[in-house]
């Protein structure tokens, strides 16, 4: 059992710790509000407003994949018709256009939320 196994174990423990902290803090906060006599309906506020989360996820994922695909195509064109090396062009163009795709997806999700 070498040090390679420690990385996945530590990642799992870190994710578990973060999720546990979020839920335990939320639970304590809700209990404190209930003890003070605040109406429990504030926990449900904002749940039915807006677009469902899966639609936003699908829109953002679609724009991310479109941006990545266009990035691969443009990187292929750049490496074919110029003397630039593949090692730097592909990741940079893909990440730039994937970010642009996520930006467009964010704006589209905001527009969906307005409707």
Phi, psi and omega in degrees: 000102184266186181290348180294329182284340181290332182293308178295324179295316180292325176296316178298315180296323179294314180296317178299317180297319180294314180296318179298317180297319180297311183290321180291322178293318179297319180296315179297320180295318179293319178297321179295321179292321180293321179296329179280353177090016179285144181296136183285352181289348179290341178285337181263356182294133176086001181282325183266358180269144174090190183270148179293154188294328183291329178292319178295319179297316180295318180296313180295320179294321179297314179292326176297314180292323176295315178297320179294319179296316178295324178296318177296317181295315180293321177296322177296317178296318181295316182288333180285318188259001175232177180260020179286151181279151182292327188300327182260332187286311185301304181297321184294313181293320180296314181294321180297312183285333173293321176295319177297320177297319177294325177296315177296321178296321177298315180295322178293322178293324176296320178294323176296323181291331181288332184285000000 
